[in-house]
């Protein structure tokens, strides 16, 4: 009986050590991934800001209201006191220029 208890105790200790190692490994990977994600997000945000700066004022204003302000096309047209087709054309042209500046392949 003492032998069985000793074996159970040894297995319990080993399982505890394995759990601690697994948690430590996951924690280290998560920290690295968070740092990497933060850096990548900042670089992408800076690239988007730079590319937004290359747009005309009308395109930038329309896209900023729609994507950062959360406004719909009709709301953007109302805010800028412009016709809806003009806003759609501005945004389409601006998005094409952003796509080209950001180097994103494919069609929108």
C-alpha positions, 0 to 999 in steps of 0.5 A: 500500500505504501508503494502505491501511495508513493507512485501516486505521489510521484505521478502527481508531482510530475503532472504538476510540473508538466502543467506548470511548464505548459502554462509557462510556455503558453504565457511566453508565446502569448507575450511574444505574439502580443508584442509582434501584433502591436508592432505590426498594427502600428506599422500598418496604421502608419502606412494607412495614415501615410496613404491617406495623406496621398489622397485629395482632401475630398477623398480623404474626408469622405473615406475618413467619415465613412470608415473612421466615423462610421457614417453611411454613404447618404450620411457622408453626402449630407454632412459634406453637402454633396450629391450621393453619386459624387460621394460614391465616386470620390470614395471609390477613387480614393479606395482604389488609390489606397489599395495601390498605395498599400500594395494590396492585390485584387479587386474591390 
